[in-house]
Amino acid sequence: MKISFLDPGLLGKGEHSYSLIRQVGEALTRRGVGWRVFAPRAARPEVLAELGATAHFRRSLYESVGASSNEWRLRRALAFLAMRRFDPDAPTEHASARLLNREFREDFLALPADARETCLVVLPAVSQHQLPGLVEALLATPPERRPRVLCQLMFAPDWTPWGRKGRLAPKIYARAFRRARALTGKCLFFSAENVEIARSYREAYGVEAAILPVPFGDVAPARAVPARPVFGFFGYSKCDKGFHLLPEALDLCRAKKLEADFVVQVQHGGWEPATIAAERRLRASGAARLLDGALSDADYAAETARVDAMLLPYDPALFGLRGSGVFTQSAAAGRPVVAAQGTFAAAAIARGEAEGEIFSPYDARSFAAAILRLAARLPSAHARASALAADFARAHGAEAYADVLLSFAGERPPAT
């Protein structure tokens, strides 16, 4: 038995994909299941070497392409003729969907035969730039040679790599799902990270998705809360994760004389003006201890072990209901969190699966108020989070993820 991971998101050790494949791969190896990985050509060499991955895909999950000047003019003219406002992102959406799906289809069909003919092909994440190409590739493959494919619907249908909600993307998904009807449940199956995402796809497109959890629950328990607790922000520094809210929120907490420390990981590509400005302000203020760049697993574990509550100010409009490795590890460790209303972390708190504070509206002042509320009750919140941790960890570990993969690799996929 062998499983192939096709992961255009696998670029470096800072990506969600790296930890996911490493941990799930180790779980599969313990069960005697072979696996291999196909990554984008832009993946870092050390990641390819460590995972034994093959650099294959021309584009990463997070790329887009600009429209030609002719297409730009055409889209503007069409908007004028239709008497609607011209969306400056529309040419990029059209060009990216057309080119990237064509390339993904070609790359899929160019995979080695033994990679496509294994017991299961897993795509840990797709967007509107891969799903239609995948469907077309499967339709172009003779039925007797089509692999069983499990496709993780990680993003909201209007997610785009350029940090703004897409207008065209939901229609692209709809067309892809219509084209996939002859394949769905036979060789093509869908999954989602949580019940909220699965429900959104069922309601919007009639697509059933099994739950394939974020597999990062195998962590050490959180420490006892010290007299001066530490609040942390970890992961990518970008607007959809609320990095831009940190400077003002931390200043407001300091103005309220909060007896706590803050640690913030700074890791970004320097393309978002708001992120650059927020980093500059954090460095100038001295409100937090800053950790620069990606962290090794050992360094990440050591740093988060000194954190007593995790800050997750993810944007409900841009990040949406997606799962989060940082949240998963925090809840599994028994560490309370601060999360924005409309995100999966907030939904888990509301359901009683995790512990923390929820803030709304989505701004720095509300975020700071939630930090102060949690700080005021942190010992009791920590005790409740610890009581919930074991069940959460069991449902969100690499073994649970492997269980779902192996059920799809068998004759019958799990019930949705």
LUMGUDREN-760217 format. One record per atom (N, C-alpha, C): x, y, z; residue in one letter. Coordinates in steps of 0.02 Angstrom, whole numbers, plus 50000, padded with zeros to 5 digits. Example, Ala and Ser with C-alpha at 12.3 -4.5 7.8 and 13.67 -1.06 7.14 Angstrom:
2
506604971650390a 506154977550390a 506604983550390a 506424988850354s 506844994750357s 506455000250394s 
END
This chain:
416
500424994050000m 500005000050000m 500445006250000m 500265011249959k 500655017449956k 500185023349946k 500365028949976i 499975035049971i 500425040549941i 500155044149892s 500525049749862s 500205056349884s 500625060849911f 500395067649928f 500595072349872f 500105075849844l 500235080949794l 500125087649829l 500665091249844d 500595097149886d 500955103149857d 500595107249817p 500895113449792p 501035118649846p 500795117449906g 500925122149961g 501555120849999g 501905115449982l 502505113450019l 503115117349993l 503275122850025l 503815127150003l 504405127150052l 504275128250115g 504805128550165g 504555125850231g 504975126150282k 504795123350347k 504295127750384k 504195133850361g 503705138150394g 502995136850372g 502905132850319e 502225131550294e 501875126150334e 501215126850338h 500765121850366h 500915114950336h 501055114750270s 501145108350234s 501725104250261s 502265107650278y 502865103950299y 502725099750362y 502455102950414s 502325099350476s 501795093950465s 501285095550424l 500755090750412l 501025084350380l 501405085050326i 501645079150291i 502155075350334i 502585079050369r 503085075650410r 502745071450464r 502265074450500q 501955070850555q 501505065150530q 501105066550478v 500675061250452v 501095055750419v 501635057750385g 502075052750355g 502365048150407g 502565050850464e 502835046750518e 502305041850545e 501685044250550a 501135039950573a 501015034350523a 501035035850458l 500945030650407l 501515025650409l 502135028050418t 502705023550421t 502645018750479t 502405021150536r 502315016750594r 501815011150579r 501375012350531r 500875007250513r 501095003050454r 501695004250430g 501945000350374g 501665002450307g 501435008750303v 501145011350241v 501665015850206v 501815014450144g 502285018550106g 501965024950083g 502375030150074w 502105036550052w 502655040450016w 502435044949972r 502895049249938r 502575056049926r 502985061049911v 502745067949908v 502975071149843v 502515074949812f 502685079049754f 502545086349773f 503065090349768a 503045097249792a 503125102149734a 503045108549746p 503185113349692p 503935113849679p 504105115949619r 504805116549601r 505165121849642r 504785126449671a 505075131749712a 505205129649783a 505055123349801a 505165121049870a 505905121449888a 506045122949951r 506735123449973r 507085116649971r 507705116349950p 508055109849943p 508075105750007p 508155108950064e 508195105150127e 507535101750143e 506975104950124v 506315101850135v 506235095750089v 506415096550027l 506385090949979l 506805085050004l 507405086650029a 507855081250051a 507575077850113a 507325081750161e 507095078750223e 506485074250213e 506025076350169l 505415072550158l 505475067650100l 506055067650067g 506125063450007g 505645065449953g 505485071949950a 504975074449903a 505275075749834a 504855075349784t 505045076849715t 504785083749696t 505225088049672a 505005094649648a 504665093649581a 504025095249576h 503635093449517h 503195099049490h 502805102449533f 502305107149509f 502625113849491f 502415116549434r 502695122849411r 502505128749455r 501925128449486r 501675133949527r 501535131649597r 501625136249645s 501435134649713s 500705136349724s 500445134149781l 499755135449800l 499625142849808l 500155146749822y 500065153749840y 500255158549784y 500295156049723e 500475160349666e 499855162649629e 499945168049592s 499455170449545s 499845173349486s 499495174949432v 499825178049375v 499435184249355v 499805189249331g 499485195349310g 499195194649240g 498685198649227a 498365198549161a 498785202649112a 498735201049049s 499065205048997s 498705211848992s 499045216548961s 498735223148952s 498105222748910s 498095218148860n 497505217248819n 496915214548859n 497065209648903e 496525206848943e 496275212048993e 496725215949020w 496525221249067w 496035226049033w 496215228248973r 495775232848937r 495105229548920r 495125223148901l 494515219548885l 494045219148946l 494315217349004r 493905216749064r 493605223549084r 493995228749076r 493735235449092r 493165237349044r 493255235748980a 492745237448930a 492105233448943a 492175226948960l 491585222848974l 491205225549034l 491565227749085a 491235230549143a 490855236949124a 491155241049082f 490835247249060f 490195245749021f 490235240848974l 489655239148934l 489095236148976l 489285232549027a 488775229549071a 488535234349125a 488815240349125m 488635245649173m 488735243249245m 489295240049257r 489465238049325r 490155240749343r 490285241149408r 490925243749431r 491495239149409r 492025242049385f 492605237949365f 492985235649427f 493075229249432d 493445226249487d 494175225449464d 494645229049494p 495345228749470p 495665221949480p 495365217749523d 495635210949532d 495375206049480d 494845207849443a 494535203149396a 495025200649343a 495425204949312p 495895202249262p 496375197149292p 496615198449353t 497065193649385t 496705187149400t 496085187549424e 495705181449438e 495605177249375e 495415180449321h 495305176849258h 495955173749233h 496485177749230a 497115175349203a 497395169749246a 497375170549312s 497645165449356s 497265158849350s 496595159349350a 496195153249345a 496335149549280a 496385153249225r 496495150049160r 497185146749156r 497705150449173l 498385147849165l 498565142649217l 498415144049280l 498635139549334l 498265132949332l 497625132949314n 497265126649308n 497515122549249n 497685125849194r 497965122249137r 498625118949156r 499045122649192e 499695119949212e 499605114349263e 499135115049310f 499025109749359f 498785103449325f 498335104149277r 498095098249239r 498675094849205r 499105098749172e 499675095849137e 500165092549186e 500275095849242d 500735093049292d 500465086549322d 499815086349334f 499515080249361f 499595074449312f 499455075749249l 499505070549199l 500235068549186l 500705072849204a 501415071349195a 501725067649254a 501335066449307l 501595062549363l 501795055549340l 502305052649373p 502475045749356p 501865041149365p 501825036149324a 501235031749325a 501155028549394a 501695026749427d 501625023449491d 501375028249545d 501465034849534a 501205039749582a 500455040349576a 500195040049515r 499475040749504r 499095034149513r 499465028649516e 499135022149520e 499225018949589e 499395023049639t 499435020549707t 498735019849735t 498685017449798c 498015016249825c 497645022749840c 498015028249851l 497675034549865l 498145040349848l 497865045349814v 498205051649801v 497875056949844v 498275060549884v 498015065449932v 498245072449912v 497775077049906l 497945084149897l 497755087749962l 498255089350005p 498105092350070p 497765099150067p 497795102450009a 497445108850001a 497395110449927a 496825113149907v 496735115649839v 496365122249842v 496425126149789s 496035132249781s 495715132149712s 495445137849692q 495145138349625q 495665137649570q 496305137649588h 496845137049539h 497075129849529h 496795125149568q 496985118149560q 496385113549549q 495815115049582l 495245110449579l 494995109249508l 494855114349468p 494625112949400p 495145109149359p 495785110749368g 496305107049332g 496325099749352g 496235098349416l 496205091449440l 495625087749408l 495035090849408v 494455087549380v 494565086049306v 494835090849269e 494955089749197e 495465084249186e 495965083849229a 496475078549222a 496165071749234a 495725071149284l 495405064649297l 494935062749240l 494575067649213l 494125066149157l 494515064149095l 495135066649089a 495545064949031a 495895058149039a 495845055249098t 496165048749112t 495655043149101t 495835037849066p 495375032249057p 495115029749125p 494475028049129p 494175026249194p 494565020749231p 494825015949195e 495175010449228e 495855012549257e 496095018549237r 496745020849262r 496685026749309r 496075028749325r 495985034449371r 496155032349442r 496575036249476p 496725034749546p 496155036849592p 496165034349653r 495715036949704r 496035043349731r 495675048749730v 495945055249749v 495535058249806v 495885060249858l 495575063749914l 495795070949913l 495325075449907c 495455082549896c 495215086549956c 495685089849991q 495515093650051q 495295100650032q 494675102350050l 494405109050037l 494585113550096l 495195115950096m 495445119650153m 495205126850155m 495145129950096f 494995137050093f 494245138250082f 494025144150102a 493355146350082a 493345147350006a 492775146449974p 492755147049900p 492955153849873p 492945159049914d 493145165649889d 493855167549910d 494245162749935w 494935164149954w 495365165249892w 495835169949896t 496325171049843t 497015171649873t 497545170149834p 498225170749861p 498445177949871p 498075182749845w 498295189749851w 497955193449909w 497635189849954g 497405192950017g 496765196850014g 496365195949961r 495705199149957r 495205193949933r 494575194849952k 494065190049933k 493965190349857k 493925184449827g 493825184149755g 493095184049735g 492935187449681r 492245187449656r 492125181749607r 492635179849570l 492565174649520l 492635167649550l 493035167049604a 493205160449631a 492595156049647a 492065158549679p 491495154149693p 491185151149630p 491175154949575k 490905152249513k 491365146949484k 492025147749493i 492495142749469i 492385136149506i 492295136649572y 492155130649611y 491515127349587y 490995131249576a 490355128449556a 490415124649490a 490765127449441r 490865123949377r 491265117649387r 491775117849429a 492195111949441a 491785106349473a 491375108049523f 490975102849555f 490465099849506f 490175104049462r 489715101349412r 490085096449365r 490675098349343r 491065093949300r 491265087449336r 491325087749402a 491575082149440a 491035077149460a 490405078549442r 489865074149466r 489955066849446r 490215065749386a 490315058849363a 490875055349401a 491285059149435l 491875056449470l 491765055849545l 491345060249572t 491265060849644t 490975054449674t 491315052049726g 491095045949759g 491335039649725g 491635040349666k 491915034549630k 492675034649634k 492975039949608c 493705040549613c 493915047149645c 493445051749655l 493595058249683l 493185059349746l 493525060749801f 493205061749865f 493445068449895f 493025071249938f 493185077749967f 493195077350043f 493615081650073s 493655082050145s 493745089350165s 493645090750228a 493725097450255a 494015096850326a 494305102350350e 494635102250415e 494155102350474e 493555104850464n 493095105450520n 492375105550494n 491915104950541v 491205104350522v 490945110750490v 491225116550510e 490985122850482e 491155123350408e 491765121550389i 491955121750318i 491545116650279i 491485110650307a 491095105450273a 490375107750261a 490085111050311r 489395113450304r 489345118850250r 489845123150246s 489815128550196s 489825125750125s 490225120550113y 490245117550047y 489605113550031y 489325110450083r 488695106750072r 488135111550055r 488095117150091e 487555121950079e 487635125650013e 488255127349994a 488375131249934a 488365127049871a 488615120749875y 488725116749815y 488435109749818y 488155107849875g 487895101049881g 488445095849884g 489045097749903v 489625093249907v 489705090749978v 489755084249985e 489865081350051e 490615080450063e 490845082650120a 491555082150137a 491645078850204a 492055073650206a 492225070450270a 492695074950309a 492745073850374i 493185077950415i 493885074750417i 494365078650392l 495065076650394l 495415082050436l 495545080650500p 495735086050547p 496425088950534p 496545094750565v 497225097550567v 497625093150615v 498155089750591p 498465084350631p 499045086650675p 498945091850716f 499495094350755f 499365093950830f 498975089050850g 498785088750921g 499265084950966g 499815082450939d 500285078650980d 500805083451010d 500625086551066v 501045091651097v 501075090551172v 501575093651203a 501645093251276a 501135097751309a 500915095951370p 500435100151406p 500715107151421p 500265112051424a 500475118851441a 500715119051514a 501165123651528r 501425124351595r 500905127451642r 501035127151706a 500615130651754a 500705138151744a 500175141951754v 500195149251741v 500635152651794v 501155156251771p 501585159851819p 501275166351842p 501615169651888a 501355176051914a 501315181251859a 501805181151812r 501795185751756r 501725181551692r 501115180851666p 501005176351609p 501275179351544p 501325174951494v 501565176951428v 501025175551376v 500875180551334f 500415179851278f 500835179551214f 500665174951169g 501065174051109g 500675174351045g 501025176650992f 500765176350924f 501295172750882f 501075167050850f 501545163050811f 501245161650742f 501685160250695g 501475158750627g 501645164450580g 501355164250521y 501495169450472y 501235176250494y 501625181350479s 501435188250494s 501105191150433s 500445191150432k 500085194050375k 499395196250398k 499075200250356c 498455203350376c 497895198250388c 497875192750348d 497325188150360d 497395184450426d 497985184850458k 498075182150525k 498095187550578k 497935193750558g 497855199050606g 498495202050634g 499045200850601f 499685203650626f 499655211250632f 499285214350587h 499255221650587h 498885224550648h 498495220350683l 498145222650743l 498595222850805l 499155219350802l 499565218450862l 499835224950892l 500145229350852p 500445235250884p 499955239350926p 499375241050898e 498905245050936e 498615241150995e 498465234650985a 498175230751039a 498665230151097a 499305228951082l 499795228351136l 499915234951171l 499895240451134d 499955247051165d 499365248351212d 498765246351192l 498175247351234l 498235243251298l 498495237051292c 498585232851352c 499105235951399c 499625238751370r 500145241951411r 499865248051446r 499435251751410a 499135257751440a 498685255951499a 498405249851497k 497985247451552k 498385244051607k 499055244451603k 499505241751654k 499455234151660k 499335230751605l 499295223451607l 499965220551628l 499955216451681e 500565213251706e 500675206751668e 500935207351608a 501055201551565a 501585203351513a 501875198251483d 502355199151429d 502065196451364d 502345198851309f 502125196651242f 502725194251202f 502615188951164v 503125186551117v 502785185851049v 503105188350996v 502815188550929v 503315185850879v 503105180850840q 503515178450785q 503415183050725q 503955185150695v 503935189450636v 504185185450576v 503735183950531q 503915179650473q 503465181550415q 503745185050366h 503335187050309h 503785188450249h 503485189050191g 503855189950129g 503955197150109g 503735201950151g 503845208950136g 503415211750081g 502835208750068w 502415211050012w 501795214850035w 501625214450100e 501025217950125e 501225224450160e 501025230150135p 501215236450169p 500995236750242p 500395234250257a 500145234550326a 500575230150372a 500805224550347t 501225220050386t 501905223350399t 502185226350348i 502835229750355i 502775235350407i 502235239250402a 502135244750449a 502045242150521a 501685236550528a 501565233750595a 502225231250625a 502625228050585e 503275225750610e 503705231650633e 503725236850592r 504125242750610r 503885245750676r 503235245950685r 502955248850746r 503105244450807r 503065237850798l 503225233350853l 503955233950874l 504385234550826r 505105235050842r 505245241650878r 504895246850858a 505015253350890a 504735253750960a 504175250350972s 503825250951036s 504145246751092s 504455241151073g 504715236751125g 504185233251165g 503565233051139a 503005230051176a 503045222451179a 503435219451135a 503465212151133a 504185209951118a 504345203951138r 504965200751117r 504835197651049r 505245199251000l 505135197050931l 505575191150913l 505285186250880l 505655180450854l 505665181050778l 506235181550749d 506295182750678d 506345176250638d 505915175750585g 505965170350537g 505635163850560g 505705158750517a 505425152150532a 505795149050590a 505445144950629l 505735141550686l 505775134050671l 506305130950695s 506335123650691s 505805120750738s 505655114350730d 505165111150774d 505375111850848d 506025110750860a 506275111050929a 506205118150957a 506395123150917d 506345130050940d 505615132150950d 505185129950903y 504475131550909y 504195128650974y 504355122250987a 504105119051048a 504365122551110a 504995124551109a 505285127851167a 504965134651179a 504855138451125e 504565145051132e 503835144751153e 503445140451123t 502735140051141t 502645137151210t 503125133151234a 503065130451303a 503095136051355a 503365141851336r 503405147551382r 502825152451372r 502325150451332v 501745154651319v 501145151951358v 500775156351389d 500215154251431d 499535155451398d 499515159551347a 498895160651308a 499105162651238a 498755160151188m 498945161451118m 498465166451087m 498755171051050l 498365176251016l 498245174050944l 497605173650925l 497415171450858l 496935176550827l 497165182550813p 496715187750786p 496595186950712p 496435180950690y 496345179550619y 495725183150593y 495775185750533d 495245189650502d 494665185150481d 494065185950509p 493505181550490p 493315182050417p 493445187750385a 493275188550314a 493795185350269a 494435186050286l 494965183550242l 495205176550261l 495305175350326f 495515168650348f 494925163950353f 494365166650374g 493745162750376g 493755157150426g 493465151550407l 493375145750452l 493925140550446l 494475142350411r 495015137550403r 495295135350471r 495565129350472g 495905126950531g 496575130350539g 496875129450597s 497515132650612s 497935127850653s 498555126750630g 499005122650669g 499165125650737g 499235132250740v 499385135550803v 498805134650851v 498195135550827f 497605134450870f 497565127150893f 497665122550846t 497615115450863t 498105113550917t 498725115750911q 499225114150961q 499065117451028q 498805123551026s 498625126951088s 498075123351125s 497545121651089a 496975118151121a 497185111251146a 497605107751107a 497825101051128a 498295101351188a 498635106951197a 499085107751254a 498725110251316a 498105112551308g 497745115451364g 497925122751375g 498015126251320r 498215133351322r 497635137651296r 497375142251335p 496825146551311p 497045150951253p 496555153251214v 496705157451156v 496245163551155v 496445168551116v 496015174251101v 495885174051026v 495255173851006a 495075172850935a 494515177550915a 494495179050850a 493985183450823a 493345179650807a 492775182850822q 492135179950803q 492115178550728q 491865172750709g 491825170950639g 492385166450615g 492845164650659t 493375159950642t 493235153250674t 493605148050650f 493505141350678f 493695141150752f 494235144650771a 494435144550841a 493875147350885a 493565152750863a 493015155550902a 492425150750905a 492285147350849a 491735142450849a 491875136750898a 492505134550901a 492685129150947a 492615131451020a 492775137651034i 492675140351101i 491925140551117i 491535142951070a 490805143451081a 490485136651092a 490755131451059r 490485124651068r 490735121251130r 491205124351165g 491485121251225g 492025116251212g 492305116251151e 492855111551135e 493535114451153e 493585120951160a 494205124351178a 494025130151224a 494535133251253e 494415138451302e 494765144951280e 494435150551294g 494735156951278g 494225162451275g 494435168051244e 494005173851236e 493905175351162e 493305177451145i 493115179151077i 493015186751073i 493265189751019f 493165196951013f 492805198750948f 492425204150953s 492055207050896s 491845214050918s 491865218950874p 492035218650803p 492775217450792p 492965216550729y 493645214850712y 494075221150709y 494325223150766d 494775228950769d 495235228150829d 495745232350833a 496265231750885a 495975233150955a 495495237650960r 495225239251025r 494845233251055r 494435230051014s 494075224051038s 494555218351053s 495075217851012f 495585212651022f 495925213751090f 496125219951104a 496455221451168a 495995220051227a 495355221851220a 494875220551274a 494815213151289a 494845208951236a 494805201751247a 495425199151282a 496015201851265i 496635199951300i 496575201651374i 496325207451389l 496255209551459l 495755205251496l 495205203251463r 494715198851495r 495015192151511r 495405189351464l 495705182851476l 496235183351530l 496625188651530a 497145189551581a 496835189751651a 496245192651656a 495915193351722a 495685186651750a 495595181751707r 495365175151731r 495815169451706r 496445171051693l 496875166151661l 496965159651700l 497055159651766p 497125153251801p 496515148651792p 495915151351797s 495325147051789s 495245144951716s 495405149551669a 495365147751598a 495865142251582a 496455142751611h 496965137551600h 496725130851626h 496405130851685a 496155124451713a 495625121351668a 495185125551642r 494665122851597r 494975120451531r 495455124151504a 495785122051443a 496135115351452a 496445114451510s 496795108151524s 496315102351527s 495715103651554a 495215098251559a 494955096151490a 494965100751442l 494715099251375l 495255096451329l 495885096951349a 496445095751304a 496485088551278a 496385083651322a 496495076751301a 496025074651245a 495385076351251d 494905074551199d 495065078151133d 495255084551139f 495425088251079f 496035085251044f 496535083651083a 497155080851055a 497025074251019a 496605070051048r 496445063651018r 496135064450949r 495705069450942a 495345070550879a 495755074250828a 496325077150848h 496715081350802h 497445079350799h 497585072950806g 498275070650801g 498415067550733g 499055066150721a 499265063150658a 498955056150650a 498855052650705e 498545045950700e 497825046450676e 497465051550700a 496765052450678a 496745054150604a 497215058250581y 497265059950510y 497415053650469y 497885049650492a 498065043450456a 497465038650453a 497075038450507d 496485034050506d 496015035850449d 495905042450439v 495455044550385v 495755042850317v 496405044050308l 496715042450243l 496645035050228l 496775030850277l 496745023650264l 496035021350252l 495545024650281s 494855022750267s 494675024350195s 494935029950168f 494815031650098f 495205027050051f 495775024650074a 496175020150032a 495845013250025a 495375011650070g 495045005250067g 494475005350017g 494055000450021e 493514999849973e 492965004949986e 492875006950048r 492335011650064r 492615017650102r 492475023750078p 492675029550117p 492235030250179p 492465034150229p 492055035050289p 491425039050274p 490935038450317a 490325042350310a 490475049650319a 490125053850280t 490225061150286t 489735063950336t 
END
